[in-house]
Amino acid sequence: MYVTSYLLYVLLFHKNNSLVSQIQNETPELANGAANAVLDVYDAVTHDLLSSDLREQLDTWNVLARARNEKRLFSRIEWPKDPEIKEQVKRLQLLLTVKDSAANIPKNLEARRRLEFFANSLFMDMPSAKPVSEMTPFSVFTPYYSETVLYSSSELRVENEDGISVLFYLQKIFPDEWENFLERIGRAESTGDADLQENSSDSLELRFWASYRGQTLARTVRGMMYYRRALMLQSYLEGRSLGVDDHSQTNISTVQGFELSREARAQADLKFTYVVSCQIYGQQKQRKAVEAADISLLLQRNEALRVAYIHVEESDSGGQVSHEFYSKLVKADIHGKDQLSHEIYSIKLPGNPKLGEGKPENQNHAIIFTRGEAIQTIDMNQVPFWCFASFLKFSLAFMIDVAAFVNVKFLEYSHLAIRMDNYLEEAMKMRNLLEEFRENHGIRPPTILGVRENVFTGSVSSLAWFMSNQETSFVTLGQRVLAYPLKVRMHYGHPDVFDRIFHITRGGISKASRVINISEDIYAGFNTTLRQGNITHHEYIQVGKGRDVGLNQIALFEGKVAGGNGEQVLSRDVYRLGQLLDFFRMLSFYFTTVGFYVCTMMTVLTVYVFLYGRAYLAFSGLDNAISVTAMKMGNTALDAALNAQFLVQIGVFTAVPMIMGFILELGLLKAVFSFITMQLQLCSVFFTFSLGTRTHYFGRTILHGGAKYRATGRGFVVRHIKFAENYRLYSRSHFVKALEVALLLIVYLAYGYSNGGAVSFVLVTLSSWFLVISWLFAPYIFNPSGFEWQKTVDDFEDWTSWLLYKGGVGVKGDNSWESWWEEEQAHIQTLRGRILETILSLRFLIFQYGIVYKLHLTGKSTSFAVYGFSWVVLVCLVMIFKVFTYSPKRTTSFQLLMRFMQGVASLGLVAALCLVVAFTDLSIPDLFASFLAFIATGWTILSVAIAWKRIVWTLGLWDSVREFARMYDAGMGMVIFVPIAILSWFPFVSTFQSRLLFNQAFSRGLEISLILAGNKANVGI
């Protein structure tokens, strides 16, 4: 039965397709073909569908058969005269065409992906949409502070140190979009930037074109306003299907009709509100900032846009200045003379609303201006996708109407890779999503509707691709499981839709307590769950989101999130959820929130415990004794376990969720290919480096508290990051810890039991060495032009000048090592923190204690006096260091005396070392071992001195500690810089690195070398 029905469907489909293709144009040649096509459809219907009924009416059957044989049936076809009906016939033919020519298929991969997701989403389970007049009204809410609104002409053309401008970058990254932009504004492809600047209209359109490809407020606003256009289109088509049209002109096309329909515009405005909370917009207007002018321009271009801001009025009464605060809502005043914003509401506030964290306070003051029963929270870097296509579950006539609209816009943008806001399909599904509030999702109705995200910045670089895949794995496979069956999905700052009535009566959608609510988004989920809400997740609709594309941006973002999770551990919300949830749901909640960061920190701590344990066994000699005993007894289980643990440490199993996500989204073969490609692009190095970022900031917040918001600034990042900048950012979070692990591995290599062979040592320590290399060199591996020789030379000069520059009042850490060093100690504030820092720093003393008893000089002596004598040697070395670093600013004769004493001390030190090596058992390896031991002990002294800064300052030793710390940073910098300098000697290393970083662009045929070189004068050569 099903096979027969399917065959009949295929037969009718092809017959109708042939008919529609014949009647598009009225020509004599097509007249016979059209008649035959109608006869084919008639035969298919009568013989295969209605034959049993017609045979019961024999007379009718004979008449029709006679007319068919005499070719009188359908001999006089009336061709369609109405242009609109002709357009509908043409659209119907496109809808019925299965295989299309390559010219009509979007050549851009992103456009294909959008259409593919839309087609797949139509087969997902979603509620039917109600008419626009009956749908749930909703608002969209975007907080804004001082981010870029619109790129100015100067910002587009200003060049960095490599000669790269934002406009030049965009032209090379999006060459097809640039060609289409010139075509839309009526310019030739050879038009230069200067020619566009001469015309004010073209210059403005160029600014918008570039801004729509950056993570700007203009891009977000345009994408959100597509909700309104979608509702206008749907309302207009619903009216047409009912025979209602509020236009008297019959020749208005579908496109113009939906945009000019007063009924459609009114329906859309009743059901949709978009509020941008620009907290300091009032201050920006007062000082006539560029951002204020750009926001006013957005208001003029989007009549339904509303801007909320805080207005401060000063009044002087009795010699005292008082401030009054107002929340104001404005819209565009299109009828005003100066076309400035028109005030809608002004609400006096009881005081300054900015008491807590900035973003949640920005949301809380403006939520009163939203309308409807639902609120969608949208960040600055999120926008729904716009696709001019027909939607599901419409009648055929309705689909034809939409197809008429498709004809104009889709052909215009079919080969245009606008990756965020030229596809309407997601906006058209908003009505379906809002119906989820009325669907059955368990005992309680939904209060937050989770929405899938698509990270549109994955094609920028390999790092962006890694981040995109990681984020996609979480927002699809992860959140799907969190919502059902675990029922522990929270709000993660994603484009979720809130039940406005539920949340506005329960404290709002954001908690704003300072520090503790640094990650304010997830507290909305905590608040909902604690108040018996229900959070769901839906994947048939998605919203685009821009993620960080540079390693430094990614590190700052992950540091902010890790610090926020550290504050969550200390919050009462997590405590209450742990108390109230049942056991299994509590475990699910733990491992999907703070537990992930606890496990991440435990992974790194396990490496430390393992290596310190091996170092202790090596120093004490128990390693040798245990191994010999095991070999005699034939017990090799311990060695087997230690040799296999590297599989877990290297993080193989952590990639399983991403692989499963690839398989579900792409299929098995593409998933395997993508995973192998990621490995070849050193994704393991990136994720291992991220492991250290999360561990550092999460652990620091647990120990000291004080998580803070870190602005990442999601801009265009194809520029070289200087060595000093990377060192400042990663010195304490990665470099120090990596060198500590390297020191442990060297000790284990030198003094550990080696009868197991090189293979055993490699297997035991492979993952640890991989961690060391990743933490030390990942910032430079993923740094554009990181191994170019001239860049390396410039970086060294910049780093040395930064290292030696004296700090002072008003000097920032970016300019002076001393200022940066002081800033790095700011988190140590409490007595508890100082005690914990001191206790943790004492672990470095194990190196000196163990190594001094392994020297050839000490033999097999175990006397404590040996350890005491090592401290005497260390004190002498510190005094010698003080002599060498002392630089008096006195008379010239005193300086000459000090230099003479430094020279004598140098000669004496060299002579003493030679005599000790010649006449004692002290060997050259002993000197290197002692050097490592004293380095570790010196770091202990330095860390303790920093923790107890006030006491050291009182004793007058702080200047010496500072010079001591400068020496350590100089040494660490040289350890990292020397391998980079050596690799920079070989030009092929830089070429390989460029291919590694920008493989996504190379695969699309982009000339990344031009962007990296910045040689615009030689582009055409």
Residue pairs with C-beta under 8 A, 6 or more apart in sequence:
8 44
8 48
8 49
11 44
11 48
12 41
12 44
12 45
13 96
15 37
15 40
15 41
15 44
16 41
16 96
17 93
17 96
17 97
18 37
18 40
19 34
19 37
19 38
19 40
19 41
20 89
20 92
20 93
20 96
21 37
21 93
22 30
22 33
22 34
22 37
23 30
23 34
23 37
23 77
23 79
23 80
23 89
24 86
24 89
24 90
24 93
26 79
31 77
34 77
35 74
35 75
35 77
38 74
38 77
39 68
39 73
39 74
42 73
42 74
46 54
46 64
54 60
54 61
54 64
55 61
64 73
67 73
80 86
80 89
83 251
84 253
84 254
84 404
87 253
87 254
87 404
87 407
88 400
88 401
88 403
88 404
90 407
91 400
91 403
91 404
91 406
91 407
92 400
92 403
94 100
94 403
94 406
94 407
95 390
95 399
95 400
95 403
104 411
104 414
105 112
105 414
106 112
106 115
106 414
106 415
107 176
107 415
108 176
108 415
108 416
108 417
109 417
109 1004
110 417
110 419
110 456
110 459
111 413
111 414
111 415
111 416
111 417
111 423
114 385
114 387
114 423
114 425
115 387
115 389
115 423
117 454
117 542
118 387
118 389
118 423
118 425
118 426
121 425
121 429
121 539
121 540
121 541
122 392
124 539
124 540
125 540
126 429
126 432
126 433
126 538
126 540
127 432
127 435
127 436
127 438
127 439
128 393
128 432
128 435
129 135
129 393
129 429
129 431
129 432
129 435
130 431
130 435
131 238
132 231
132 234
132 235
132 238
132 267
132 268
132 271
132 431
133 235
133 267
135 271
135 431
135 434
136 271
136 372
136 373
136 374
136 431
136 434
136 435
136 437
137 270
137 271
137 272
137 273
137 371
137 372
137 373
137 374
138 271
138 272
138 273
138 372
138 373
138 374
138 375
138 376
138 430
138 434
138 497
138 500
139 272
139 273
139 274
139 275
139 370
139 371
139 372
139 374
139 375
139 376
139 500
140 224
140 227
140 272
140 273
140 274
140 275
140 375
140 376
140 378
141 275
141 277
141 363
141 366
141 367
141 370
141 375
141 376
141 377
141 378
142 217
142 220
142 221
142 224
142 274
142 275
142 276
142 277
142 378
142 379
142 380
143 277
143 279
143 359
143 362
143 363
143 366
143 379
143 380
144 217
144 276
144 277
144 278
144 279
144 362
144 380
145 278
145 279
145 280
145 358
145 359
145 362
146 280
146 291
147 216
147 217
147 380
148 211
148 214
148 215
148 216
148 217
148 715
149 211
149 216
149 217
149 218
149 290
149 291
149 294
149 295
149 298
150 207
150 208
150 211
150 216
150 217
150 218
150 294
150 297
150 298
151 166
151 207
151 210
151 211
151 214
151 216
152 207
152 290
153 197
153 203
153 206
153 207
155 166
156 165
156 166
156 167
156 206
156 207
156 210
157 165
157 166
157 167
157 193
158 165
158 166
159 165
159 168
159 1014
160 719
160 1014
162 719
162 720
162 785
162 1012
162 1013
162 1014
163 1014
163 1015
163 1016
164 718
164 719
164 1011
164 1014
166 210
166 214
166 716
167 193
167 206
167 210
168 1011
168 1016
169 716
169 718
169 1011
170 178
170 210
170 213
170 716
171 178
172 1006
172 1007
172 1008
172 1010
172 1011
173 460
173 1001
173 1006
173 1011
174 213
174 417
175 1006
176 415
176 416
176 417
177 209
177 213
177 416
177 417
177 418
179 189
180 413
180 415
180 416
181 205
181 206
181 209
182 188
182 189
182 191
184 412
185 202
185 205
187 195
187 196
187 202
196 202
196 203
196 206
197 203
208 218
211 218
211 219
212 218
212 219
212 222
212 418
212 420
212 421
213 219
213 419
214 715
214 716
215 380
215 381
215 546
215 714
215 715
217 276
217 294
217 295
217 298
217 380
218 294
218 298
219 383
219 420
219 421
220 378
220 379
220 380
220 381
220 382
220 383
221 274
221 276
221 298
221 302
221 305
222 302
222 383
222 421
223 382
223 383
223 384
223 385
223 386
223 420
223 421
223 544
224 274
224 378
224 383
224 384
225 274
225 302
225 304
225 305
226 384
226 386
226 421
226 424
226 427
227 272
227 274
227 384
227 427
227 430
228 268
228 269
228 272
228 274
228 304
229 268
229 386
229 424
229 427
230 424
230 427
230 428
230 430
231 264
231 267
231 268
231 271
231 272
231 431
232 258
232 259
232 261
232 264
232 265
232 267
232 268
233 258
233 264
233 402
233 405
233 424
233 428
234 391
234 428
234 431
235 261
235 263
235 264
235 267
235 268
236 257
236 258
236 261
236 263
236 264
237 258
237 394
237 398
237 401
237 402
239 245
239 246
239 261
239 263
239 264
240 401
241 395
241 397
241 398
241 401
244 263
245 257
245 261
246 261
246 262
246 263
247 257
247 260
247 261
252 260
253 404
253 408
254 401
254 404
254 405
254 408
255 405
255 408
255 409
258 264
258 405
268 304
269 304
271 372
272 304
272 372
273 304
273 306
273 370
273 371
273 372
274 302
274 304
274 305
274 306
275 306
275 307
275 308
275 329
275 366
275 369
275 370
276 295
276 305
276 306
276 307
276 308
277 307
277 308
277 309
277 362
277 363
277 365
277 366
278 284
278 295
278 307
278 308
278 309
279 309
279 310
279 354
279 358
279 361
279 362
279 365
280 309
280 310
281 291
281 292
281 295
281 307
281 309
282 309
282 310
282 311
282 312
282 328
283 289
283 312
284 291
284 292
284 295
285 292
295 307
296 332
296 339
296 340
296 341
298 305
299 305
299 307
299 330
299 331
299 332
299 341
300 332
300 334
300 339
302 332
303 331
303 332
303 334
305 331
305 332
306 329
306 330
306 331
306 344
306 369
307 329
307 330
307 331
307 341
308 327
308 328
308 329
308 330
308 365
308 366
308 369
309 327
309 328
309 330
310 325
310 326
310 327
310 328
310 349
310 353
310 354
310 365
311 325
311 326
311 327
311 328
311 346
312 323
312 324
312 325
312 326
313 323
313 324
313 325
313 326
314 321
314 322
314 323
315 321
315 322
315 323
315 324
316 322
323 352
324 348
325 348
325 349
325 351
325 352
325 353
326 346
326 347
326 348
326 349
327 345
327 346
327 347
327 349
327 353
327 365
327 366
327 368
327 369
328 343
328 345
328 346
328 347
329 343
329 344
329 345
329 346
329 366
329 369
330 341
330 342
330 343
330 344
331 341
331 342
331 344
332 339
332 341
332 342
333 339
333 340
333 341
333 342
336 342
345 369
347 368
349 365
353 361
353 364
353 365
354 361
355 361
355 512
355 514
356 512
356 513
356 514
356 517
357 512
357 513
357 514
357 515
357 517
357 518
357 520
357 709
358 709
359 510
359 520
359 709
360 510
360 511
360 512
360 517
360 520
361 510
361 512
363 377
363 508
363 509
363 510
364 508
364 510
364 512
367 375
367 504
367 508
367 509
370 500
372 500
373 437
373 499
373 500
373 501
374 434
374 437
374 449
374 497
374 498
374 499
374 500
375 497
375 498
375 500
375 503
375 509
376 451
376 495
376 496
376 497
376 498
377 491
377 493
377 495
377 496
377 498
377 509
377 521
378 495
378 543
379 493
379 495
379 545
381 545
381 546
381 547
381 714
382 453
382 495
382 543
382 544
382 545
382 546
383 420
383 421
383 543
383 544
384 421
384 426
384 427
384 430
384 495
384 543
384 544
385 420
385 421
385 422
385 423
385 424
385 425
385 426
385 427
385 454
385 542
385 543
385 544
386 420
386 421
386 422
386 423
386 424
386 425
386 426
386 427
387 422
387 423
387 424
387 425
387 426
388 405
388 406
388 408
388 409
388 410
388 413
388 423
388 424
389 402
389 406
389 410
389 423
389 424
389 425
390 398
390 399
390 402
390 403
390 406
391 402
391 425
391 428
391 429
394 402
413 422
416 422
419 456
419 544
420 456
420 544
426 541
426 542
426 543
429 540
429 541
430 541
432 540
432 541
433 449
433 451
433 497
433 538
433 540
433 541
434 497
436 446
436 449
436 536
436 538
437 445
437 446
437 449
437 499
438 445
439 446
441 534
441 536
442 487
442 534
443 534
444 532
444 533
444 534
445 499
445 534
446 499
446 534
446 535
446 536
447 498
447 499
447 502
447 503
447 528
447 533
447 534
447 535
448 491
448 496
448 497
448 498
448 499
448 524
448 525
448 528
448 533
448 534
448 535
448 536
449 496
449 497
449 536
449 538
450 479
450 483
450 489
450 491
450 494
450 496
450 535
450 536
450 537
450 538
451 494
451 495
451 496
451 497
451 537
451 538
451 541
451 542
451 543
452 475
452 476
452 479
452 537
452 538
452 539
452 541
452 542
452 543
453 471
453 472
453 475
453 494
453 495
453 542
453 543
453 544
453 545
454 472
454 542
454 543
454 544
454 545
455 467
455 468
455 471
455 472
455 544
455 545
455 546
455 547
456 544
456 545
456 546
457 464
457 467
457 468
457 546
457 547
457 548
457 549
457 714
458 464
458 465
458 467
458 468
458 469
458 547
458 1000
459 465
459 1000
459 1001
459 1004
460 549
460 717
460 718
460 1000
460 1001
461 549
461 717
461 718
461 997
461 998
461 1000
461 1001
462 681
462 682
462 683
462 782
462 996
462 997
462 998
462 999
462 1000
463 549
463 550
463 551
463 554
463 686
463 782
463 997
464 547
464 548
464 549
464 1000
465 678
465 681
465 1000
466 678
466 681
466 683
466 686
466 687
467 547
467 548
467 549
467 554
468 547
469 658
469 661
469 662
469 674
469 678
470 658
470 687
471 545
471 547
472 661
472 665
473 657
473 658
473 661
475 494
476 539
476 661
476 664
476 665
477 657
477 660
477 661
477 664
478 592
478 657
479 489
479 537
480 537
480 539
482 488
482 489
482 490
482 537
482 588
482 592
483 489
483 535
483 536
483 537
484 536
484 537
486 585
486 588
486 592
487 535
487 585
487 588
488 529
488 585
488 588
488 589
488 592
488 593
489 525
489 535
489 536
489 537
490 522
490 524
490 525
490 526
490 529
490 535
490 593
491 521
491 522
491 524
491 525
491 528
491 535
492 521
492 522
492 525
493 519
493 521
493 522
494 521
494 543
494 545
495 543
495 545
498 509
498 524
499 533
502 528
502 533
503 509
503 524
503 527
503 528
506 527
506 528
506 531
507 527
509 524
510 517
510 520
510 521
510 523
510 524
511 517
511 520
511 523
511 524
511 527
512 520
515 567
515 705
515 706
515 707
515 708
516 567
516 570
516 571
517 523
517 567
518 560
518 563
518 564
518 567
518 707
518 708
518 709
519 560
519 561
519 564
519 565
519 567
519 568
522 564
522 568
522 593
523 571
523 573
525 535
526 573
526 574
526 577
527 573
528 534
528 535
529 535
529 577
530 573
530 576
530 577
530 580
546 714
547 714
548 554
548 556
548 557
548 712
548 714
549 714
549 716
549 717
550 717
550 721
551 686
551 689
551 721
551 778
551 779
551 782
551 783
552 721
552 725
552 726
552 729
552 779
553 712
553 713
553 714
553 717
554 690
555 690
555 693
555 729
555 730
555 733
556 710
556 711
556 712
556 729
557 710
557 712
558 690
558 693
558 694
558 697
559 693
559 694
559 696
559 697
559 710
559 733
560 697
560 707
560 708
560 709
560 710
560 712
561 694
562 597
562 693
562 694
562 695
562 696
562 697
562 698
562 701
563 697
563 698
563 700
563 701
563 707
563 708
564 707
565 593
565 594
565 596
565 597
565 698
565 701
566 597
566 697
566 698
566 699
566 700
566 701
566 702
566 705
566 707
567 701
567 705
567 707
568 574
568 593
568 594
569 594
569 598
569 702
570 702
570 705
574 593
574 594
577 586
577 589
578 586
578 589
578 590
581 589
591 599
597 694
597 698
598 698
600 691
600 694
600 695
600 698
601 694
601 695
601 698
601 699
603 649
603 691
603 695
604 691
604 692
604 695
604 737
606 649
607 649
607 741
607 767
607 768
607 771
608 741
610 645
611 741
611 744
611 745
611 748
611 768
612 744
612 843
612 846
614 623
614 744
614 748
614 752
614 764
615 744
615 747
615 748
615 846
615 847
615 850
616 622
616 846
616 850
617 623
617 626
617 752
617 753
618 747
618 748
618 751
618 752
618 753
618 850
619 747
619 751
619 846
619 849
619 850
619 851
619 853
619 854
620 850
623 752
623 753
624 753
624 755
626 638
627 639
627 753
627 755
627 756
630 636
630 638
630 639
639 756
639 760
642 763
642 764
643 760
643 763
643 764
644 763
645 764
645 767
646 763
646 764
646 765
646 766
646 767
649 767
649 768
649 771
650 684
650 766
650 767
650 770
651 684
651 687
651 688
651 691
654 687
655 675
658 675
659 671
659 675
662 670
662 671
662 674
662 675
663 671
665 671
666 674
677 999
681 996
681 999
682 781
682 996
684 770
684 774
685 773
685 774
685 778
685 781
685 782
686 778
686 782
688 770
688 771
688 774
688 775
688 778
689 734
689 774
689 775
689 778
689 779
692 733
692 734
692 737
692 738
692 771
692 774
692 775
693 733
693 734
696 732
696 733
696 734
696 737
697 707
697 733
700 827
701 707
703 833
703 836
703 837
704 827
704 828
704 829
704 830
704 833
705 830
706 827
706 829
718 784
718 998
718 1008
718 1011
718 1012
719 784
720 783
720 784
720 785
720 786
720 788
720 791
721 779
721 783
721 784
722 794
722 795
722 798
722 799
723 780
723 792
723 795
723 796
723 798
723 799
723 973
723 977
723 980
724 795
724 798
724 799
724 802
724 803
725 814
726 779
726 780
726 783
727 735
727 799
727 969
727 973
727 976
728 813
728 814
728 820
729 779
730 775
730 779
731 824
731 969
731 972
732 824
734 775
734 776
734 778
734 779
735 775
735 776
735 972
735 976
736 972
737 775
738 771
738 772
738 775
738 776
739 772
739 776
739 972
739 975
740 844
741 768
741 771
741 772
741 775
742 772
743 847
743 932
743 935
743 936
744 768
745 765
745 768
745 769
745 772
746 932
747 847
747 850
747 851
747 932
748 765
749 761
749 765
750 929
751 850
751 854
752 761
754 761
776 975
776 976
777 976
777 979
777 980
780 786
780 787
780 976
780 980
781 993
781 996
782 997
784 994
784 997
784 1012
785 791
785 990
785 994
785 1012
786 980
786 990
786 993
787 980
787 983
787 984
787 989
787 990
787 993
788 984
788 990
789 984
789 985
789 987
791 984
792 980
792 981
792 984
796 977
796 981
799 973
799 977
802 814
802 815
802 816
802 817
803 817
803 966
803 969
803 970
803 973
804 817
805 811
805 815
805 816
805 817
805 818
806 816
806 818
807 816
807 817
807 818
807 819
807 821
807 822
808 816
808 818
808 819
811 818
811 819
812 819
813 819
813 820
813 822
813 823
814 820
817 966
817 969
818 962
818 966
821 962
821 965
821 966
821 969
825 946
825 949
827 833
828 834
828 837
828 946
828 947
828 949
833 947
834 947
834 948
837 943
837 944
837 946
837 947
838 943
838 944
838 947
838 948
841 939
841 940
841 943
841 944
841 947
842 940
844 936
844 937
844 939
844 940
844 943
845 936
845 937
845 940
847 932
847 933
847 936
847 937
848 867
848 870
848 874
848 933
848 934
848 936
848 937
849 867
851 929
851 930
851 932
851 933
852 858
852 866
852 867
852 870
852 930
852 933
853 861
853 862
853 866
853 867
854 929
855 922
855 926
855 929
855 930
856 921
856 922
856 923
856 925
856 926
857 920
857 921
857 922
857 923
857 926
858 866
859 921
870 930
870 933
873 930
873 934
874 934
874 937
874 938
877 934
878 938
880 905
880 909
881 964
881 967
882 960
883 901
883 902
883 905
884 902
884 905
884 906
885 963
885 967
886 898
887 898
888 894
888 895
888 898
913 927
916 922
917 923
917 924
917 927
938 964
938 968
939 968
941 964
942 961
942 964
942 965
942 968
945 952
945 957
945 961
946 961
946 965
949 958
952 958
952 961
983 989
984 990
994 1008
994 1009
994 1012
995 1002
998 1006
998 1008
1001 1008
1002 1008
1010 1019
